[in-house]
Amino acid sequence: MERVDVLEKRLGEVENQKLAEAEDPQPRGADYRTTLECPVGGLRADVVPSMAEPATGTSPYQGHSSFDDLSIQAAEFAKQATDIEKHQDGPDVETTLDTLQVQATSHGSIILPLPVNLIIAILQHIKKQHPVFLSSYAINDPALVEDLSRQVYFPTNSVTIGHITALHAILYFLLREHITLSTALCNDYDLKPLLDKCEKNVNSGLETYDVFAIPSFENLLALTMGVRCIFLYYPLRQGETKPLLCATFISAAASQCQRLGYHREITYRDDQTGRREHMRRLFWTVYVFDKNMSLLQGHSSHMQDFEIDAKYPALSPIVGVRPWDESFIVAIKLARIQGQIYNNLYSTMAIKSSSPDREQHINTLQDNMHEVRAEFQQIDPSLVNHRQIFVLSRKHWDVMYYSTLTPLLRGSLMTGSVVRISTQCFHAARLCLQSHMQCFSGYLDSGFLEDKDYANWVLHCSSFSSFVVIFLHAVAGTRMDDVKLLDDMVRILHKVQGSSKTSERLFQVCGTFAKLARQLAEARNSCVGTYSRQQDSLQLDVGVHRSEAMAGETMQQVFDESITSSLPQWESQDMSALLANWISGQPAGMDTFF
């Protein structure tokens, strides 16, 4: 009893000192404790660094060629024995409370617990109705959410910062879903302040060394959820650093996947944690992020296909969930093609390859993309859970498909000092912009999604190549139908420009491109390359070295000065830089505008 009294006294001091400004909101019409207590002990303050944790059965992956393989295993056995002996009488109360205070000081904040009644209500809800979030890539099992909640809010052992960060990232998405869909939970709790608490907890955890550097399932889950937060919800606050944050998180997550051995099937066969399928889904989610960012940002991916033999995630036997899983597998296959497009067409070595080699890669990858699209179209959505949202996701998939197909086709004839754009590339680019408009209309018509959701979820994750291709086609072919398509796309960008600095910059640049295209087309000034109306193809002569194309030139030097004289100097420089990078063979993702 004396130890319990000490615990309660110390815990009360920590609460009064660190949580005075962060009092938990009261649920309307519900009996709620304002302290950290719960029926089985509440959110205990026994957070310890990951390296002090008992082994969980997952050791760092070592390939067969590693001389350290056996020594690593021996060290793990010794560590397990030491940790078990150290923790067999339970965690030391004073040590764990001191740890919490040190972490609160070093991180500048403290873990802000959510109401326990809310946690219970969320768990009850996901058992009754499978949420949209649990139909997505990384996790799909309510039991995992319940397990993490129990470990953090109803602990029997000490927990790592990875546990806490991963759980609150999951809760962040679940709360957002409740707010977006205006569920009954919104009537019992003021969810927006609680959402802010989750975000602060996630940000605090992601800033720690443990989560970034120490491979574990929980840390990897926290990093993966962090990438999703950046992609989907953080541009207003962190828009200026979004590509850097995404690249950093993906790099750390990919490294942890490899160190944990999640890329090898043998890891799943030998797994003793009971999380085999969770690990598999987590790995393939990171894989999709990695390959997508590789093509958009123009760098090689961290995960190489020749090292991977892990099987795809299992398909759910539940008829309402299975289409979501089938879509996940199709997304994995599309991501694999995205990585191959960069490696075979845009990497340093690929740029130097011969025309026949490039054509062979193009034909193979184009066939693969047609197969992936056919597989996607065979998915039956008639009985799927959350049908309206699933249908919207199919529109999003169309954008991603044509956003991938366009850079694939435009790289087919980039040889020597000549760049040729084929009619197939023009067609794919046109379908991409049309898909954007259909997807945007679907978001607005949904009744629960906003302009900024389209900007964050779709626009910023797609390629800029399609807009550039149609711009060149409009100018070279003096095509007013292309000009209209550019104007339609700019109208969408005008509506979403307030969502972030990135969206505003994108609107400004694309608006200028569209204005210039109209002026040149109306003047019938076909001043870009050599256009063949019979073949509907465009040839750009860019000099001996494509990397030097348009280097140092302004738009006034590239186009007729009488047409472009009205452009401000900064717009002229930005636009010429964009075109130079694009013509030189670099992918053009929306990250260009961050």
N, C-alpha and C positions, 0 to 999 in steps of 0.2 A: 504493500500500500504506500510505503514511503516513496518508492520509485515512481509510482503513478502520480503522487502529489507533486513530485519534482517535475515530472513531465508536463502536467497541467499548468504549473506555475511558469515554467520556461516557455511553453507554447503560448501562454497568454501574453507574456512579455513581447514575444516576436510578433504576435498579431497586433498588439496595440502600437508597436513601433513602426511596423512596415505596412500595415493594411488600413491605417486610419483614413487615408485618402481614397481607398478603394473598397468602400463598404458594399457588400453584395446587395443587389436590388431585390426587393421583395416581390414574390409572385402575387398577383392579385387573387384574393380569395383562397390562399393556400397557407398552411402552417409551415413556417420555414425557419431554420436556425441560421442566425447571422454569423456564427462562429464556424470553425472548421470541423466541428463535431459531426459525426454521423453514427448510426446505430452500431457500427463495428469499428469506430475509431476515426472516421473522417479522412481527409487528405493529410496524411502524416507528413511531418517535416523531416523524414529520413531519406532525403535525396542525397545520393553519394555519387562521386564520379564513376564513369563506366569502368575504368581500370580497377576499381576497388570492388567490383561486383563478382559474385561467384560465377563460375563458368556456366553457360546456358546450354552447352552441348554443341555449340558452333565454333569451330576453330578456323583460323585463317587458312584459306585455300592455298595449297602449294602444288604446282604441277609436278608431273613425274620426273622431270629433268632437274628438279631442285634438290641440292645436297642438304638443304635445311629441313626437309620434310620430316624425318624421324626425330630430329632434335626439337622441332616445334611441338610435336606430339608429346615428347617427354616433358617439355617445359609446361605444357598445358596440364598434364596429369599431376605434376608437382604443384602447380598453382591451384588446381581443384582441391587437392588434399589440404593445402594451407588455408584456403578460403573456407572450406567446410569446417575446419577446426576453429577458425576465428569466429565464424558466424553461428556455431551450433547452439549457443545460448541466446541467440537473438541479437539484433543490432544494439550497440551501446547508445543509450538515450542521449547522454550529454554530447557524445561525438556527433551524432546525426543532427542535433539542433545547432551545434556550432557550425557544421557544414552548411546548413541552410543559411545561417547568418552571413557566413563568408561569401557564399554565392550571391546572396542578395546585394552585398556591398560591391562585389567585383562586377556584376552584370548591370548594376544601377537599377535593378528592379527585383521584384519577388514574384514567385508563381502566384497568380491570382485565381483562386479556385472558383469554380462555378457552383451554384446551388446544388446540393446533393439531390434534392427532389427533382430538379431539372434533368440531371444525369439519368435518374431512374425513369423519368417520363420519356426521354429520348430512346432509352433501351427498350422500353415497352412498345414504343411506336414502331421501331424498325423490326420488331418481331411480328407485329401485326401486318405491317405494310412495307414491302421492300422499297427503300427510297431510291431515287434516281442516282444519287451519289454512289450507292453500293451496286449499281449496275454498270459502273465505269471500269476503267482499266485496273487500277492498282489493287483494290480490294473489293470483294463482293459478298463477304460472309459476315452477317451480324454477330456471329459468335466471336469474331476477332475484336470487334468494337467492345463487346461485353467483357472480354478477357482483359483488354487494356484498361477499361474503366475500373474493373475490379482491382487490378494491380495498383492503379494510381489513387483512386478514391476510397478503396476498401483494402488497404495493403496488409499483407502478412509478412512481407519481406521488404527490404529497402529497394527503391526504384531508381533508375538512372534518369538523367535529364532527357535521354532519348525516348524513354517511355512517355514522359510528360509531354514532350514536344509533339510526338507522333499522335498521341490521343487528342490533344487540343487542336491539332491540324485537322483531324477527322471531324471533331466537334464543330470546328469552324465551317466546314462545308455542309454539315448537316443542319446547323443553325441557319446558314444562308439559304438552304433549300426551304426550310420552314418559312423564312421571311418572304422569299420569292413567291411561294405558292400560297401564302397567307393561311397556314394551317391553324387548327384549334390551339396549338401551343402558343401562338401569338396572343391569345386571349388571356392566358394564365401568367405570362412572363413578358417583360419588356426585353425583347431579344437583342436589340441593337447594342446596348451597353455590354451585354454578355458576349456578343460577337467581337466587340473591341477587346474584351479581356482575352478571348481566345487568340486574337491576332497578336496581342502583346506577348502572350505566353509563347506562341510559335516563334516570333521574332527573337525573343530572348534566348530560346533554345538553339535556334539556328546560328546564333552568334558565338556559340561555345566551341571550344576545341574538340570536345568529346564527340559531338554530333558530326562534325566534319571529318575527323581524322580516325576515329575508332570504328572499325567495321562491326556492325551488329544489325540484326533484323530491324530493331526499333529505330536506330539511327538512319538506316537506309530508308525506312518508311517516312521518317520525318523529312529527310532531304527531298524525297520524291513528292511529298505533299507540298513542300516549299516551292518546288518548280511549278506545280499547278497553281499555287497561290499567286506567284509572279505572273504567270501567263494570263490568268483569268481575272484577278481582282486587285492587283497592286499598282497598276499603271499611274493612278492619280498621285500616289505618294512617291513612287520609285520609278516613274517612267523614264527618267533620264538615264538610269543605270540598268534598265530591264535586260538587255542582251547580256551585259556583263554578269549580272546575278544569275541569269538562266544558265549561261555557260559554266559559271563556277559551280553551281549546284549540280548540274548534270555531270560535270567532270568528277566531282567528289562522289556522286552516286554511282557512276560507272566504275570508279576505282574500288568502291566498297563491294560492288557486285562481283568483281573479279577476285578480290581478296577473300570473299566468302565462298567463292566457287559456284556462284549461282548460274554461271554460263555453261557449266558442265552437268550433264545428266547424272553422273555418278554421285554428285552432291545430293540429289533428291532421292536416289535409291538408298543412300546411307543415312538419311535424315532421321533423327530420333526426337525431334522437337514437336512433331505433330502439326507443323506449319508448312508442310511441303508445297501445297497448292498456293498458299499465300506467298511464299518465297518465289514461286514460279511466275505468278502474276506481277509481282513487284519487279522482277528482273525484266520482263518483257515490256513493262511500262517505261522503265528507264531506257530500254533499247529504242522504243518508238520516239521518245523525246530526243535521244542522242542523234538518230539518223535524220530526223526532221530538221534539227538545228544545224546539222552538218551541211545540208543543201542550202538552207536559208542564209547561213552566215559564211559559207564558203570555206570550210575547213574539213579535214578528215575527221571521221567519227572516232570516238574513244573505243568503241566495241567493234572488233573486226569479225566478220562472219566466219572466217576460217578457224577461229578459236571456239566457236559456239556449237554445241551439240544438244543443248537443252531442248526438250520438247515444248510444243505450244501448250498454253493453259487448257485444262479439260473443259468440255462443254457441259453446261448445266443440264440436268434432266428435266428441270422445270420449264414448261413450255413458254411461260412469260418472261423468263430470264435468258433462255437459250439464244434468241436473236441478238441480244447485247453481246454475249460471248462470241458469237459468230462474227459480229462486226469488229470485235477486238482482234481476232485472228486476221481478218482482212486488213486491218490497220497495221498489224505487224508486217504483213507481206508487202504492203505499200511502202512502209518505212525501210524495209530491206532494199527495195528498188531505189528509193531516194538516196541511200548510201552508195549504191552502185552507180547511180548517175553522177554523183560527185567524183567518185574514184575513177570512173572510166572516161569522163568527159571534161571535168573541170579541175582536176588536180594538176599539180605542176607537171607530172609525167604525161598525163593525158593530153594536155594542151599541145605537147610535142609529138603526139602519135600521128601515124599516117592516116590519110582519108579512108582507105579500106578498113583499117582496124576500127576507126570510129563508127563507120557505117555498120559494121558487124555488131558492135555493142548496141548501137541505136536500135537496130532491127530486133535483136534479142530482147532488150528491155521494153521495147514497145509491145512486143508479143506478150511479155510477162504482165504488162499493165492491162492489156485487154483481158487477160485471163483473170486478173484480180477484180476488174470491174464486173466481169460476167459472174464471178463468184459472189460479189456483193449484191448484185441484182437478184440473185436466187434466194437471198434471205427473206423468209416469210414474216412480215410484220403484223399479220392479222391478229394474233393473240398475244402480242408483246405487252409487257408492263409499261405503263407511262407512254402510251402509243403516240400522243401528240408530240412529246419531246423526242421520241425515237424518230418520228418523221422529220422533225427539224434537224436531227443529227445526220440524216441522209442528205439533206440539202448542204449541210456543212461538208459532208464527205465529197460531194460533187466539186465544191470549191477546191478542196485539197487535191483531188484527183487531177483536175485540169491545171491547177497551179503547179503540179509536178510534171504533167505531160508537156507543158509549154517549154520549160528549160531543157527537157529531154530532146525535143524536136529542134529547138533553135541551136543546139550544139552539134547537130549532125554534120554540118558542112563548114565548120570553122577550120580552115586549112590555110597555111601559109599566110599571105597578105590579104586574103579574101574571106569575108563572112557572108554566107548565103542564108536567107530565111525562106523556107519553103511554104507552099500553100497550106500544108498540113499544120505547120506551126502557127500560121495566121488563124486557121480554123480553131485550133486548141485554145489560143489566146482569147478569141472571141467568145467561145463557150465558157471560159473561165470568168470573164467579166459578166456575162449573162447569169452565170451561177451565183455570183456575188449579189446581183440584184434580186434574184429569186430567194436567196437565203435571207437577205436583209428584210424583204417583204414578209417572209415567214416569221422572223423574229418580232416584227412590229405587230403582226396579226395574232400572235400567240396570246396576247393579253397580260402576260406576266414578265416578259423580257423587254429590255430597254435598248436604246441606241448603243449605250456603252457596252452592253453585253455582246452585241455583234462586233464592236470594235476590238474588244479584248479577246473574245473567243475565236473569232474567224479572221478578221482583217489583219491583225498583227501576226498571225501565224501562217500567212500565205505569202506567195511570191509577188514581187513587183514586176516581174518579167512580162506578164500579160499586158499590163498597161503600156510598157515601153514598145512591145511588139505592135500593138494596135496603133500607137502614136506614129511609128515609122510607116506602117501600112497606110494610114490616113494621109500622111504627107507625101510619100512616094507615089501612091496611086491616086492622089487627090480624091479620096473616097469620103463623101459626106456621111454615109451610113456609119463609118468608123468614127467620124467626128461626133455624131450623135451618141454613139455608145460611150465615148470618152466623157461627154457632157453628162450623161446619165450616171456614170460612175462618180463623177465629181459632185453631183447633187447628193449622193449618198454620203460622200466624205464630208460635205458641208453639214449634214445633219449630225454626224458623230464627232465633229471636230472639238466639241467641248468636253469630250471624255478624257482627254489627256493632251499633254504637249506634243506627243508623238502624232496623234490624230490631227491636231491642228497643223503641224508641219507637213504632214502627208497631204492634207487638203490644199495647202498653199502651193506645193510643188506640182501636184497633179493638175490643179486648176490652171497653173501657168502653162503646163504642157498642152492641156486641152485648148486653151485660148490660142496658143501658137499654132496648133494643128488646124484650127478653124481658119485662121488668117492665111496660112499657106495653101490650104485646100481651096478656099474661095478665090485666091489669086491664081490658082492652078500653077503654083510654083513648086514643081516636083524637084526639089533640090537635094534629096537624100539618095545617094547611090544610084544604081541602075535597076529600074523596075520593069519586069516583063508581065504585061497584061495577059498574054496568052497562057503563061504558066503560073501566073499570080505568085511570082517569087521576086525577092529583092536581093541584090548583090551590093555589098558595101566594100569598097576598096579602102583599106585602113593602113596602108603602108607596109613596110617590110616586117615591122614588129607590132603585133596587135596591142601589146602592153603600152605602146607609145601612142595609140590612137587618140587623137584629139587632146593630147597632153598639152596643158597650158593654154588651150584655146577657149574662147568664150563662145556663147551662142551666136553673137554677132559675126564671128569669124566662120562659124560652121554654116549658118543660114544667111539669107539675104539681109544685109544690115538695115535696109529700109523696112523690113518686116519686124525685125527684132529690136529695133532701136528703143522701143517703149519699155523693154524689160529692165528692171532695176539691176544694178551690177551684181548684187548678191544672188539674185535669181539666176542670172546668166551663168555665174560661176558654179552654182550648185547643180544646175541642169546639165551643164557641159561635163561636170565631174561624174554625174550619174550615168550619162550616156557613154562616157569614156570607159568607165568600169564595166558597164554592161557589154559594150562591143568588144572589150579586151578579153571577154570570156568569164567574167565573174558572175556568180548567181546574184540575183537582185531580190533580196527579201525585204520585208517591211522594216526589219531592224536597221536598214539604211537611215531611217528617219529618227532613230532614238538618240 
